[in-house]
Amino acid sequence: MLNVMKFRGQVVFDIQKDKFKYLHREGVNTKNRVDIVDLNKRLNEAKKISFYNNAKIIFASCLLLGVVALLSTKF
């Protein structure tokens, strides 16, 4: 006889026992549609914020590097 042990966190997918309940949606089954204009607007805003953040980091790094170079030439 083989004793098969089930681990505590093990998940068994059995279609006959309807283990896929988390995939079923409650209520009206509607398609989720994305407004392309709103999506582009949010994407452009995120790109703009990312660009400004990168520019600030590059400027601060160059400024710090310049200060270090200036101090190293005086000593």
N, C-alpha and C positions, 0 to 999 in steps of 0.2 A: 504494500500500500504506500502510495505517495501522499505525504502531507503537504499541501500547498498552502503557504502562508500568504495572507494579504497584508501588505504594508498599510499603515494608517492613512497616509496621504495618497494612496493609489486610487486612480479613477478608472473605472471600467466603463467603456462605451458599449452599451448593449441596446440596439435599436428596438428589440422586442420589449424591453422593460422601460422604454421611453425615458432614457437618461438625458435626452437633449432638451429638457424643458426650458433651459435658459435661452435657447434659440427662438422659442416661440414668443411672439409679441402679443401683448394684450391690446384690446381695442381694435380700432379700424386699421386695416392693413393699407397704409398709404406709402407712396414712394417719396423718399426724401430727396427733394430737388434743391440744388444750390443755385443761388442767384449769382450769375457770372460777374455782373457789374460790382456787386458787393464784395465778392471774392477778390477781384482785381484791385479794388480800392484798399482792402485790408492788406493785400500782398505788397502793393506800392508803398503803403505807410510803413510796413515792417521793413522793407528794403531801405527806405529813407532813414528810419531810426537806426538801422544797422550801419549804414554808411556814416552817419554823424558820430556814432559811438566809435567806429573804427578810426575816423579822422581825429577825434579827441585823443584816443590812445596813441596814435602815431605822433601827434603834435607834442603830447606830454613826454613821450619817449625821446623825441629829438631834442626837446628843451632840456631834459635831464642829461642827455648825452653831451649837449653843448656846455652845460654848466660843469660837468665833470671834466671835459676837455679843457675848459677855460681855467679851472682850478689846477689841473695837472700841469699846465704850461707855466703858471706863476711860481710853482715850487720847484 
